[in-house]
Amino acid sequence: MARYPDGVKWLRMPRVVGVGVCLYLIVIGIAFTVLAQHRDRFLDPAVSSQGTVIRMEPVPYVGSARAPGTKGTRPAYAPVVRYSVGDKQYEYQPSHGTYRPRWRVGQQLTIIYDPSDPQGTARIRGEGKLLLPVIAGGFYACALAMGLVLFATRSIVQIDPGPASRVHPSAPPPAPGKAAHRRRPSVSQR
């Protein structure tokens, strides 16, 4: 196995694996970028309406599958917002909440929705606005860091093990399966 300077043993990662990890991170970052652009395309034709927070209900935290109020957990709260489109009234509640609610009962919020489906596409303006770009940026940053490590370590060379392990160029190669080793001098030769 190749020997590296004592301080850089962590650099033994094969280059192919490093490049593969970089490419994987870039592909995942592109996927999140596409999701963010898809969300932005939804927001372009979206119509807005003013809504009022009518109550706060316990819901799971973002990323949690636990039911609100499960033993040992503190509930997160999300607003239930009533808004009207034309002469119809609708209610919208985000699927996840926060421990410290940003909203109060009676507060006015802007709801955005697709006019063809005001109930199914409703969102609070700004909800989830930064999440997808931040996730994509994190994957890009990891790929950049990995690329910089690969670039910075490209010229690290192996340490010369010294003259004791050098084989004379005219010496025959060792037999397959047998290790080349020195013969110990006998007692009479010492």
Secondary structure, 3 states (H helix, E strand, C coil): CCCCCHHHHHHHCCHHHHHHHHHHHHHHHHHHHHHHHHHHHHHCCCEEEEEEEEEEEEECECCCCCCCCCCCCCCEEEEEEEEEECCEEEEECCCCEECCCCCCCCCEEEEEEECCECCCCCEECCCCCCHHHHHHHHHHHHHHHHHHHHHHCCCCCCCCCCHHHCCCCCCCCCCCCCCCCCCCCCHHHC
